[in-house]
Amino acid sequence: LGLGVIDGIEAMEGNGPGGGDPVDLGVVVASADVVAAEAVMAEIMGFDHREVAHIYYADRIGFGTGKLENIEVLGEKIADVRKPVKPHRNYYESQEDWRKYAQNILT
């Protein structure tokens, strides 16, 4: 059994990985289900976990749990530690692209 740990003590916002700005996020997320950990961290950072491609695909193929309603969060509530970060400048465009692709192959 493995453990996925996401160090969110300091995050990056904007045009990372090399051109972003540091953000004091101050959280760590850990789970035996790495997809669940990613979904929780996405929400903490202000992203809709259902709109993040790798979380969507991993949940869809059964690699892990990518839906918050199926995840038990222990410790702090997401709403209490949520700190939205600025997305990459191409974030919204890339989200449209993967959704179009997903509709074609996963329906």
N, C-alpha and C positions, 0 to 999 in steps of 0.2 A: 504494500500500500504506500502510495506516495503522498507528498504534501506540496501544494503550490503556494508560494508566498509572493505577494506583490508589495514591494517597498514603496509606499507612497509618502514617505516622510517629506521628500522634496520631489515635486513633479515638474513637468515642463509643459508650457502652453505655447501656442503659436506654431511657428514653422520649424518644428523639430525634425529630425533629432539633433541637428547641429545649429539651427538658427532660432531656437525658441528662447523663452525666458523662464527662469526658475520660479516656482510657486511653492510656498510653504504649505503643503497639504496636511502633513502631520498624522497620517494614518498608515496602518499596515493591514493587509487583508490576507488571510490564510485559509486554505480549504483543501480537503482531500479531492475535491472536484475543481480542477483548474478553470473550467468553463464558468462555474458558479462564481469563483473568485473574480474572474474578468468581468462578469455581468455586474457584480456588486461594485467593483472599482469604477466601471464606466459610469454608473449612476452617481457615485460619490463625486466624480469629476464633472458632473453635469450633462453627461451624454445619455440619450435614451438607449438602454442596453439592447433593445429590439432593433435598433438601427445601426448596429456595429457588425460589419460583415462576418468577421471570424467567430463572433459569439453566435450569430444566427446560424451559420453553417455547422458549427460544432454541435449545437443543440439539435439541429435538424437531422444530422447523421447519427445522433446518439452518443457522441463522444463525451458529453457531460450535460449538465443542466444549465440552460441559458435563459430561463424564464424566472424572474424574481418571485413570482407567485409560488414557485416550486422550491424556493431556497429559504432555509431557516437561517436567519442572521442572528448570531449571538454577539453580545457586547453592545457597543454603541449602535443606535439606529442610524440608518443611512441619512435620513433627513437631518439628524443632529450634526453630522460631520460633512455633509455635502458642501463642496466648494467648487463651483463651476469654473472651468478653465477655458481659455480661448482656444478654439480648434485651429488646426492647420488651415492655411488659406484655401486649400483644395478639398477640404473635408466634405462640404455639402455636395459638390460636384461628384466626388468619388462615391458618395452614398447613393446617388441616383444611378450611377453606372452599375454597381454590384446588384442593386435591386432589380434592374432590368434583366441582368444575366440570371439571377436566381429565379425569376418568374419563368424564364425559358427552360431551365433544366430541372427544376424541382417541382413542377406542377403535374 
